[in-house]
Amino acid sequence: MKKIPMTKNGEIKLRAELDQLKHTERPRIIKAIAEAREHGDLKENAEYHAAREQQSFAEGRIIEIQNKLGVCQVIDITLIKPTGKVLFGTTVDIFNTGTEKSVSYQIVGDDEANVKEGKISVNSPIARALIGKQIDDVVDITTPGGQVEYEIENIQHL
């Protein structure tokens, strides 16, 4: 089975979510179902149906997280000697030569990607174009808005 790359922080967040689902949400939902059952007729009991729906979602998410953790390859960029090249986990400062604006992105796994936080998926067009490049390299990236030229200003192992 193919390993899916994930940063150390991504793994920590997934494990924290799994722990919270198993040890906080699951017991709360079980208690809510038990309380709803005490109210009698389950066919017309909205609280019972809502609690069962929450249980279904939580159990599905637990399985999903366990599966992801089972196939992930955790990459801690801080343990990798800087090579001067863009790698998975590095934070890259790039300069848009068209708009003359700089932006900083960390290249992360698919589940960790959040553009608002400056995290882009390793499978995104920008990340794929940047991987393996060095400071001062110019990269042309095809975006929905057309071709965009970026210059790599800095690469950080954070």
C-alpha positions in Angstrom: 0.0 0.0 0.0 1.2 3.5 -0.9 2.4 5.6 2.0 0.9 9.0 2.3 3.3 11.8 3.5 2.3 13.8 6.6 4.2 16.3 8.7 4.9 15.6 12.3 2.5 18.4 13.3 -0.2 16.8 11.0 0.3 13.5 12.8 0.1 15.1 16.2 -3.2 16.9 15.3 -4.7 13.7 13.9 -3.8 11.7 17.0 -5.2 14.5 19.2 -8.5 14.4 17.2 -8.6 10.6 17.5 -8.0 10.8 21.2 -10.8 13.4 21.6 -13.2 11.4 19.6 -12.5 8.1 21.5 -12.3 9.5 25.0 -14.6 12.5 25.0 -17.1 12.4 22.2 -17.8 8.7 22.2 -18.7 8.5 25.9 -20.8 11.7 25.6 -22.7 10.3 22.7 -23.3 7.0 24.4 -24.6 8.8 27.4 -26.9 10.9 25.2 -28.3 7.8 23.5 -28.9 6.2 26.9 -30.7 9.3 28.2 -32.8 9.5 25.0 -33.8 5.8 25.4 -35.2 6.6 28.8 -37.7 9.0 27.2 -39.6 6.1 25.7 -40.8 5.7 22.1 -37.7 5.7 19.9 -39.6 6.2 16.7 -40.6 9.8 17.5 -37.6 10.6 19.7 -35.6 13.4 18.0 -32.9 13.4 20.7 -32.3 9.7 20.1 -32.1 10.0 16.3 -29.7 13.0 16.6 -27.5 11.1 19.1 -27.4 8.1 16.8 -26.4 10.3 13.8 -23.6 11.9 15.9 -22.5 8.4 16.8 -22.4 7.3 13.2 -20.4 10.4 12.2 -17.9 10.0 15.1 -17.4 6.3 14.5 -16.8 6.9 10.8 -14.3 9.6 11.6 -12.5 7.4 14.0 -12.1 4.7 11.4 -11.0 7.3 8.8 -8.3 8.7 11.1 -7.1 5.2 12.1 -6.8 4.3 8.4 -4.9 7.5 7.6 -2.5 7.0 10.5 -2.0 3.4 9.4 -0.7 4.4 5.9 1.0 7.7 6.7 4.7 8.3 6.4 5.6 11.0 9.0 8.3 13.3 7.8 9.8 15.6 10.4 11.5 18.3 8.3 13.5 19.5 11.3 15.4 16.2 11.3 16.4 16.5 7.7 19.6 18.4 6.9 18.9 21.4 4.7 19.9 20.8 1.1 19.0 24.1 -0.3 16.1 22.5 -2.2 12.4 22.6 -1.7 11.3 19.4 0.0 8.1 18.1 1.6 7.6 19.9 4.9 9.8 22.9 4.0 8.4 26.5 4.1 9.0 28.3 0.8 8.9 32.1 0.3 8.0 32.8 -3.3 7.8 36.1 -5.3 5.1 36.5 -7.9 6.9 38.3 -10.7 3.6 39.5 -12.2 2.0 41.0 -9.1 5.3 41.7 -7.4 4.0 40.1 -4.1 5.6 37.6 -1.9 3.8 34.7 -0.3 5.0 31.9 2.0 3.8 28.3 1.9 4.6 25.2 3.8 4.3 22.0 1.7 2.2 19.5 3.6 0.1 16.4 3.2 -3.3 16.5 1.6 -5.2 16.4 4.9 -3.1 19.3 6.4 -3.5 21.7 3.5 -5.1 25.0 4.4 -4.2 28.0 2.2 -5.5 30.5 4.8 -2.8 29.1 7.1 -0.2 29.1 4.4 -0.2 25.3 4.0 -0.4 23.8 0.5 -0.8 20.1 -0.5 2.3 18.4 -1.8 0.0 17.4 -4.7 -1.0 20.9 -5.6 0.3 22.4 -8.9 2.3 25.0 -7.0 4.0 22.4 -4.7 4.7 20.0 -7.5 6.4 22.8 -9.5 8.5 23.9 -6.4 9.7 20.5 -5.2 13.4 20.0 -6.0 14.0 23.7 -6.9 16.4 26.0 -5.1 16.6 29.6 -4.0 16.6 32.1 -7.0 15.0 29.5 -9.3 12.2 30.8 -11.4 9.2 28.5 -11.7 6.3 28.8 -14.2 3.0 27.4 -12.8 -0.2 26.9 -14.7 -3.1 28.1 -12.7 -6.8 28.4 -13.5 -6.1 32.1 -14.2 -3.2 31.3 -16.6 0.5 31.0 -16.4 2.1 32.5 -13.3 5.9 33.0 -12.8 7.3 32.7 -9.3 10.9 33.2 -8.0 12.0 31.2 -4.9 13.2 33.7 -2.3 13.8 31.5 0.7 13.5 27.9 1.9 13.1 27.1 5.6 13.3 23.8 7.5 10.8 24.7 10.4 
